[in-house]
Amino acid sequence: MAVVAHWYCGHCDVEGRDPATEPSCWNCGGAVIVTARPSLEWTDSARAAD
Protein backbone atom coordinates (compact mmCIF):
# COMPACT_ATOMS: atom_id res chain seq x y z
CA MET A 1 0.00 0.00 0.00
CA ALA A 2 1.29 3.49 -0.82
CA VAL A 3 0.04 6.83 0.50
CA VAL A 4 0.66 9.61 -1.98
CA ALA A 5 0.12 13.37 -1.99
CA HIS A 6 -2.06 14.82 -4.72
CA TRP A 7 -0.79 18.19 -5.91
CA TYR A 8 -1.34 21.02 -8.41
CA CYS A 9 1.18 23.32 -10.13
CA GLY A 10 -0.45 26.67 -10.91
CA HIS A 11 2.45 27.75 -13.12
CA CYS A 12 2.13 24.77 -15.49
CA ASP A 13 -1.57 24.03 -14.82
CA VAL A 14 -0.79 20.34 -14.25
CA GLU A 15 -1.62 17.89 -11.47
CA GLY A 16 0.19 14.87 -10.13
CA ARG A 17 0.63 12.33 -7.35
CA ASP A 18 3.84 11.73 -5.46
CA PRO A 19 4.92 9.68 -2.44
CA ALA A 20 7.41 12.43 -1.46
CA THR A 21 6.73 14.46 1.69
CA GLU A 22 7.41 17.70 -0.21
CA PRO A 23 6.55 16.99 -3.87
CA SER A 24 7.60 19.17 -6.80
CA CYS A 25 6.20 19.61 -10.29
CA TRP A 26 7.24 16.91 -12.75
CA ASN A 27 7.03 19.47 -15.59
CA CYS A 28 8.94 22.52 -14.30
CA GLY A 29 10.46 21.21 -11.05
CA GLY A 30 8.89 24.09 -9.13
CA ALA A 31 6.86 24.26 -5.95
CA VAL A 32 3.35 22.82 -5.95
CA ILE A 33 0.19 23.13 -3.86
CA VAL A 34 -0.67 19.87 -2.10
CA THR A 35 -4.42 19.44 -2.54
CA ALA A 36 -4.82 16.15 -0.64
CA ARG A 37 -2.64 14.00 1.56
CA PRO A 38 -4.58 10.89 2.53
CA SER A 39 -3.80 9.28 5.85
CA LEU A 40 -4.42 5.82 7.21
CA GLU A 41 -5.63 4.96 10.67
CA TRP A 42 -4.22 1.66 11.88
CA THR A 43 -6.27 -0.38 14.31
CA ASP A 44 -5.71 -3.82 15.76
CA SER A 45 -8.38 -5.25 13.43
CA ALA A 46 -6.63 -3.74 10.37
CA ARG A 47 -3.35 -5.39 11.34
CA ALA A 48 -5.07 -8.72 11.92
CA ALA A 49 -6.30 -8.69 8.29
CA ASP A 50 -2.71 -8.88 7.02
SULJO-V274730 format. One record per residue. N is the residue number from 1. RES is the residue in one letter. SS is DSSP state (H for helix, E for strand, C for the rest). Layout:
BEGIN
N,RES,SS
N,RES,SS
END
This chain:
BEGIN
1,M,C
2,A,C
3,V,C
4,V,C
5,A,E
6,H,E
7,W,E
8,Y,E
9,C,E
10,G,C
11,H,C
12,C,C
13,D,C
14,V,E
15,E,E
16,G,E
17,R,E
18,D,E
19,P,C
20,A,C
21,T,C
22,E,C
23,P,C
24,S,E
25,C,C
26,W,C
27,N,C
28,C,C
29,G,C
30,G,C
31,A,E
32,V,C
33,I,E
34,V,E
35,T,E
36,A,E
37,R,E
38,P,C
39,S,C
40,L,C
41,E,C
42,W,C
43,T,C
44,D,H
45,S,H
46,A,H
47,R,H
48,A,H
49,A,C
50,D,C
END
